[in-house]
Each structure stands twice: as structure tokens, then as C-alpha cells.
Amino acid sequence: MELELERALEKKYQELILHQMETGRIIESLNSLLPEVERFNLVTASEAFDKLNEDAREKAIRAVLEPYKNSNVGINVKEISKELDKLSNKCFNVSQVKMIFGTYYSEAKDSLKKLFFKEADRLMPWKLVSPEQLVKNKSLILRHSVTECKYSSSPDGMWQFEGYVSNLEKLIRIQAQSADPRTVRGDLLAGVYRASKSSPWDKIIVTDPVFVSSKLYKNGKFELELVSGEMARNTAAFLFALALDGA
């Protein structure tokens, strides 16, 4: 966001706070001129203004952090608002927003890897005891829970599988390509399965610096071929270490 826009956001938010204070004084003065039964409820009016200010600040926070909206680090505007209030009640300061989110962002790498593995773990073999268990030649040997559906051409469990394999892809790219966990994407494999019109049991060939092919077997085996045996072994060791860490 350009500096001019950032300053304008701060200015307009401060104007909103000042107008609220002025409007509150006007309502109090107006109440003094009205019969008691016609007077405004000051508590209700104040709550309405507070809600407006809260919404305005949250929108402003999202605007400031727009460049990060597609990152893997969640933007929790309510938590950021709470942190702002610790600094100054009802304040909005662009630098402080960036500082607060910057702390979350800089500390997110390890927690994101754990978050990705929590989903990817659904594809790890049962009773995983060694990284060698995950590798065969250039392929990772995994599992899946996709099954044929009696009542539809779409297999059961494919939607969940796409989510698991997306997180697995992120982890593999972190290991194989030194991708940043905060920005790594996992759209390739899930997208290929989502777009495929063929049988889910067909071998899928992809063109990618990391992945070569993907194959689901009806017995629950999932074979994911990488570009080299070394990459497969290193990735297996990485995944096994994450499994041990989460055990």
C-alpha cells in the first residue's frame, strides 16, 4: 500500500473517532431538550458507534495487509485489533499494524510446517517406523482413503484427498525447493485430480521440477513419483522427522 493511502486511512479513522465524540455530545444536548420518553438511549448509541469503529478499523487493517492475503499466514484482524488496543484504546496506526503482523509473520515458518503435516499425515503409512518405509526408487509410497462410489461417478473421499495432497505438496516443495512455508503453494496435484475426467485409478503424469507422476491404487496405496531417488529419500527423511516431532 502506498504511503499516501496509508496516511489517508489513519486520518479518516481518526476523523471517525472525533465525529463519534462530537455526535455523542450532540445527542446528549438534544436529549436535554426532549421529553424523557423521547430521549435517545445513550448506551445503545454508544454501542452502535463502537461497532462502526470496530468494523472500520478491521477493514483498514485488511487494507494495510492486502499484500499478504494470499500467504499461508492467517490475518486475524480481531487479534491485531486487541494488540492495538493494548498500545492505545481504539487506535489505528499503520506502522503498529505492520509491526504486530510482522511478528506473527516472522515466527510462522515452523508452525506452518506442523500445520501442513497435520493434514498430510493422513497420507502417511500406518505404523511409520523409518523413512525407508516411505521410499521405493524415485517414489514416495503413501496411503489414501479414496474409494469407488456405488451411487455416483465421483469417488468417495476425493475432496478430502485433494486437501491432504495439497498440504503434502507444500511440504515436499519446502524440502526439495527450499520454498518458504509462508508463501509456498500446493495447487498442482490437487488441481490435476480436480480437473481430471479419467478414472481416479489412472496414473497421472505431470510436468514439474519436483513431481513426475501420481498413482492411486484401489487397495489404498498412493505412489507419488519425484524426479530423482535422492529427492525422494531426502523428502522421506524430512516427512519422517515431522512425524516424529508430532508423535
N, C-alpha and C positions, 0 to 999 in steps of 0.2 A: 504494500500500500504506500502511495506517495506521501511524503511529509506533509504536503498541503492538506490532503484529505484527513490525515491523522489529526492534525491540529483542528480542522473543522469539526471532526467528530467530538473531540474534547470540548470545544467551545459550545457546540449545540447541546451536549449533555449538561454542561454547567448552566446553560440558559434554561433548560428544562427544570432543573432543581430550583433555580431562582424564581421561575414563573410559578412553580408549585408553592413556594413560600409566600409569594405575593398573592396568589389566588386564595390560599388559606386565610390570609389576613382580610381579604375582601369578603370571604364567606362569613367570617366572624363579625365583621362590621355590618354585613347585610342581615345576619341573624338578630343583631341588636335592634333592627328596625321592624322585624317581623313578629307577628303573634307567635306564641310558643309552639302552637300546633303546626305552624308552617315553617318552622326553622329547619335548616339543614342539619343532618346528623354529622357532626364533625369527625367522629371516629370512622364512619363509613366513607366520607370524602377523603380522609387521610389514607385509608387503606387502598382506595381506588388510585390515588396519586402514587402511592408506594409501588403498586402493581405496575403502573405505567412506567415508572422509573426503572424498575427491575427489568421489565421487558426491553426497554430502550438500551439499558446497559448490556444485556445479553446479546442483543442484535449488534451492538457496537463491538463487543468482544469477538463475535464471529467474523465481523468485517475485518478486524485487525488481523485475525489468524486465518484468513481466507487462503493464503499460500500453503497452509498445512492441512487443508481439508481432505486431501487425498492421501495423506500419510497414514501409517498404521498406528500412530499415536492419537488416541481419542482426545477430542477437545471437550472437556467437561466445563461448560460455561458457568454452571452453578458453583462448582468448586472454586473456579477462578474468581467469581464474584465474592465468595466468602473470604478468600485471601485478600482481595482488595479492601473489603470492609475492615479487616484487621489493621490495615495501613491507615485507612481513613474512611469513616462511615459514608456510604453512598457515593464514594468517589469513582471517577473513571479517568485513568491515566494510561495512555498508550504504552509508555515505557515500562510501567509496572505490569501491565498485561503481558508484554513480551518477556519480561523478566520471570514472571510466575510460570508461564507456559514453557519458557526456555529451560527452566529447572526440570519440569516433567520430561521434556523432550530429550535433554542430555542424559537423563537417568533411565531411559526406556529400553535400551538395547537388550539387556539381559532378561528383563521381564517379558519383552515381546517374544523372545525365543521360547521361553517357557509357555507363553500363551499359545504360540503356534503349535508347539509339541503336544499340548493338551488335546488338541483336535487331531493332529497327525498320529498320535498314539493309537487311535482306533484302527490304524492300518499296520501297526507293528505285529509281528508274530506273537502267538500265545507263548508264555514262558520263555521270554527272551533272556538268554544266558550269556551270549557272546556276540560281538559284532560280526564274526564269521557266519553266524546263523542268518544274517541278512543278505549275504552276497553269494552270487553264482556267476562266475566270469565277469561280464560287464553289467550285470543286472542286480537290482535290489529285489529280494524275494520277500514279499509282504503278504498281507491278507486283505480281504474285503467282505462285505455283507450284502452285496447286490444279488438279488435272486429274480428269477423269471416270475412274472405276474400272470395268474390264471385269467384275469378279467380285463387285462389291458396289454397293449403292445409295449408300453413303457415298463421297464423293470422296476421292481421294488427296491428301495434303498439307494437309487442312483443320485437323488438330490442330496442326500447326506454324504454319499461318497464324494461328490464334487466339492463339498465344503472341506472334507478331510484332505483330499488330494491337493486342494489349493494351499492349505497350510503346510503340507509336506513339501510342495514345490518351493514355497518361500524358504523353508529350512535348507533345502538342497542348494538353492541359489546363494544363500548366506555362506554355506560351506564351500561350494565349488567356484563361485564367482566373487567371493568376498563382498556380497551385497549388504547394504546397510539394512538392518532389521526394520528401521523406521520407515523406509521407503520401498523395500523390496515388494515386487508384485508376484502373484501366484495365479495368473489368469490363463496360462497356456493350456495345461492339461484339463482343467475343469471345463474350459471353453470348448476344447476339442470334443469331449464327451457330450457336452450340452448340444453341440451343433451336429453331432453325428446322426446320420439317418440309417446306418447299418446296425447289425446286431451288436449288442454290448460285449459279446464274447469275441468279436473280431479284433485282430491285432491292429493297433493304431500306430502309424508311422508319423513322426513329426520332424520338422527341420528346425534345429535349435542348437546353440553351442553346448548345451548340457544334456538334453534328452534326445533319445533316438526312437524309442517305441514304448508302447504301453499295452499290456495284455491282461484282461480279466479272465479267469477260468471259472467254470461252473462249480468247481469244488471249493471255491473261496480263496484260491491262490491269486495273488496280484504280482505280476512281474513288470518291473519298470527298468528298462534298459537305458544306461547312460553311455556317454561317448567313449569311456575307457574303463578298464578294470581298476586302474589306480583311483580314478574318481569315485567309482562305486565303493571301493574299500575305505577310502577316506570319509566318504559320506556315511557309510555304515558305522564307522568308529564315532563320528560326530553324533549320530542319532542314538547310538548305544549309550554314550556319555550323558545325553539329555534324559534318556530313560532311567539311568541310574540316579541322576540328580532329582528326578521326580518321584522316585520309588519311595 
